[in-house]
Amino acid sequence: MFRINNHFKYILSSYYASIGTYTKLKSQRTVFFFLLTPLWTQC
């Protein structure tokens, strides 16, 4: 239970990091990469 919650926090922080990166670079390619990252981290 704790491990799942911790993993969820990691994914959430990933999204926040991707939003910050998008704001700085304003690059669609970077956002696309960061949005896909949680998909292959869950597998």
Secondary structure, DSSP 8 states (H G I E B T S, - for coil): -HHHHHHHHHHHHHHHHHHHHHHHH--HHHHHHHHHHHHHHH-
